[in-house]
Amino acid sequence: MHTIAKFIYFNLMGWKLQGEFPVHIKKCVVPVVPHTSWHDFYIGILVRNVWGVEVNFVGKKSLFKAPHGWYFRWMGGTPIDRTKSTDFVTATAKVFEKKDVFRLALAPEGTRKKVQKLKTGFYYIAKAAAVPIVMVAFDFENKQVKVAEPIFITDDMEADFEKINAFFKGVNGKVADYSYT
C-alpha cells in the first residue's frame, strides 16, 4: 500500500510533503486544517500511507456496529461511548491510556464551512492525555501537505494558540473561501 500511495500522491496527483511526520512519537493529537471538502478524507488516507504510519480517529460508538464497524476499525477508528456521563475530551483522553500507539487526527474547525476560530477540544485532549500536538495542513493551493514540529501544551493557552494559528495561516483548502484564517 505504501508504494501505491506514494505513486498516486506524488506522481498522479503531483503533490508534495513539507516537513516530516514524527513517526517516533507513538501518541499525539493531530489537528488537520483546513477542512473544507470531502477530498480531505482521501488526501489524509494517502498521506498516512505515504508516511507508513498509523493515524487514528474516534467516532460515536454506534458507527462501529455491524455492518460497517469492521471497516471503521480497519481504517484506524476507535469508538467513543458518549452515553455515560463522560464528556468527549475525557472519553478521548482515556483512549490514549488504553493504547500503545494512538495518533488522533481530527478537524478542529468542526465543520467544512468557514470558521474564524478553531474549536479547542483537540487542545484539551492533548493536555488531558499529556501528549504533544503535531499540526498538519492540507494546502490545496500549493498541492502540499505541511507537517509541523511537535508542540507540547504549556500553561499559556494564548501563547500556544499563537503558534497553532501561525502554522495554519495562509493555507487554503480545496474550497479556498472556506479556509481557516
C-alpha positions as CSV (number, residue, x, y, z in Angstrom):
1,M,0.0,0.0,0.0
2,H,2.9,2.3,0.8
3,T,4.3,2.2,-2.7
4,I,0.9,2.6,-4.4
5,A,0.1,5.6,-2.1
6,K,3.4,7.2,-3.0
7,F,2.8,6.7,-6.7
8,I,-0.7,8.2,-6.5
9,Y,0.2,11.1,-4.2
10,F,3.5,12.2,-5.9
11,N,3.2,11.1,-9.5
12,L,-0.5,11.1,-10.4
13,M,-1.7,13.9,-8.2
14,G,1.6,15.9,-8.2
15,W,1.5,16.7,-4.5
16,K,4.5,17.4,-2.2
17,L,5.2,17.0,1.5
18,Q,6.7,19.8,3.6
19,G,8.2,18.6,6.9
20,E,8.3,15.1,8.2
21,F,5.8,13.3,10.4
22,P,7.5,12.3,13.7
23,V,7.0,8.6,13.4
24,H,8.9,8.0,16.6
25,I,6.0,9.7,18.5
26,K,3.6,7.0,19.3
27,K,0.9,9.1,20.9
28,C,-0.2,12.6,19.8
29,V,-3.1,14.7,18.7
30,V,-3.0,15.6,15.0
31,P,-5.2,18.6,14.2
32,V,-5.7,18.8,10.4
33,V,-6.6,22.2,8.9
34,P,-8.3,23.4,6.8
35,H,-11.2,21.0,6.5
36,T,-13.2,22.4,3.5
37,S,-14.2,19.3,1.4
38,W,-14.8,15.6,1.3
39,H,-11.5,15.5,-0.7
40,D,-9.6,15.9,2.7
41,F,-10.5,12.3,3.5
42,Y,-8.7,10.6,0.7
43,I,-5.7,13.0,0.9
44,G,-5.4,12.0,4.6
45,I,-5.6,8.3,3.8
46,L,-3.0,8.7,1.1
47,V,-0.6,10.7,3.2
48,R,-0.7,8.4,6.2
49,N,0.2,5.5,3.8
50,V,3.0,7.6,2.3
51,W,4.3,8.2,5.8
52,G,3.8,4.5,6.6
53,V,2.4,5.4,10.0
54,E,-0.8,4.5,11.9
55,V,-3.0,7.6,12.3
56,N,-6.3,7.2,14.1
57,F,-9.7,8.8,14.6
58,V,-12.6,8.5,17.0
59,G,-16.3,8.2,16.4
60,K,-19.5,7.6,18.2
61,K,-19.9,4.0,19.3
62,S,-22.9,3.4,17.0
63,L,-20.7,3.8,13.9
64,F,-18.7,0.7,15.0
65,K,-21.6,-1.7,14.9
66,A,-22.4,-4.1,12.1
67,P,-22.4,-3.9,9.1
68,H,-19.8,-1.2,8.8
69,G,-18.0,-1.4,12.2
70,W,-15.2,-3.6,10.9
71,Y,-14.3,-1.1,8.2
72,F,-14.0,1.9,10.6
73,R,-11.8,-0.2,12.9
74,W,-9.7,-1.3,10.0
75,M,-9.3,2.4,9.0
76,G,-7.9,3.2,12.4
77,G,-11.1,4.2,14.2
78,T,-11.9,3.8,17.9
79,P,-15.4,4.1,19.3
80,I,-16.2,6.6,22.0
81,D,-19.1,5.8,24.3
82,R,-20.9,9.1,24.9
83,T,-23.9,7.6,26.7
84,K,-22.1,7.7,30.1
85,S,-21.6,10.9,32.0
86,T,-18.2,11.3,30.4
87,D,-17.5,14.3,28.2
88,F,-15.8,13.9,24.8
89,V,-12.5,15.3,25.9
90,T,-12.3,13.0,28.9
91,A,-13.5,10.0,27.0
92,T,-11.0,10.6,24.2
93,A,-8.1,11.2,26.6
94,K,-8.9,7.8,28.2
95,V,-8.3,6.1,24.8
96,F,-4.7,7.2,24.9
97,E,-4.3,5.3,28.3
98,K,-5.5,2.1,26.7
99,K,-3.4,2.0,23.6
100,D,0.3,1.7,22.9
101,V,0.0,3.7,19.7
102,F,-2.6,6.3,19.2
103,R,-2.2,9.3,16.9
104,L,-5.6,11.1,16.9
105,A,-6.4,13.0,13.7
106,L,-9.3,15.4,13.8
107,A,-10.6,18.6,12.2
108,P,-10.7,21.3,14.9
109,E,-12.9,23.5,12.8
110,G,-15.8,21.2,13.5
111,T,-17.3,21.9,10.0
112,R,-16.3,22.2,6.4
113,K,-17.6,25.8,6.3
114,K,-15.6,28.9,7.1
115,V,-14.8,29.5,10.8
116,Q,-13.0,32.4,12.4
117,K,-11.8,30.3,15.4
118,L,-10.7,26.7,15.9
119,K,-12.6,24.6,18.5
120,T,-10.4,23.9,21.5
121,G,-11.3,20.2,22.1
122,F,-8.1,19.0,20.4
123,Y,-6.0,21.2,22.7
124,Y,-7.8,20.0,25.8
125,I,-7.5,16.3,24.7
126,A,-3.7,16.8,24.3
127,K,-3.5,18.4,27.7
128,A,-5.6,15.7,29.4
129,A,-3.7,12.9,27.7
130,A,-0.3,14.6,28.3
131,V,0.6,14.1,24.6
132,P,2.1,16.5,22.0
133,I,0.3,18.2,19.2
134,V,1.5,17.5,15.6
135,M,-0.2,20.0,13.3
136,V,-0.9,19.1,9.7
137,A,-2.1,21.4,7.0
138,F,-3.8,20.4,3.7
139,D,-2.6,23.1,1.3
140,F,-4.5,22.6,-1.9
141,E,-3.3,25.9,-3.4
142,N,0.3,24.7,-3.4
143,K,-0.6,21.0,-3.6
144,Q,1.2,20.0,-0.5
145,V,0.7,18.6,3.0
146,K,2.7,20.5,5.6
147,V,3.7,19.0,9.0
148,A,4.8,21.0,12.0
149,E,7.3,20.0,14.6
150,P,5.5,18.6,17.7
151,I,4.5,21.2,20.2
152,F,3.8,20.4,23.9
153,I,1.0,22.2,25.7
154,T,2.0,24.8,28.2
155,D,0.0,26.6,30.9
156,D,-0.3,29.6,28.5
157,M,-3.2,28.7,26.1
158,E,-3.0,32.1,24.4
159,A,0.7,31.6,23.5
160,D,0.1,28.0,22.4
161,F,-2.7,29.2,20.1
162,E,-0.5,31.9,18.6
163,K,1.9,29.1,17.5
164,I,-1.0,27.0,16.2
165,N,-2.7,29.8,14.3
166,A,0.7,30.9,12.8
167,F,1.2,27.4,11.3
168,F,-2.1,27.4,9.6
169,K,-2.0,31.0,8.4
170,G,-2.4,31.4,4.7
171,V,-3.1,27.7,4.0
172,N,-6.0,27.2,1.5
173,G,-8.2,24.1,1.4
174,K,-10.0,22.6,-1.6
175,V,-12.7,25.3,-1.2
176,A,-10.5,28.3,-0.6
177,D,-13.3,30.5,0.6
178,Y,-14.0,28.2,3.5
179,S,-10.3,28.0,4.6
180,Y,-9.5,28.9,8.2
181,T,-8.0,32.4,8.6
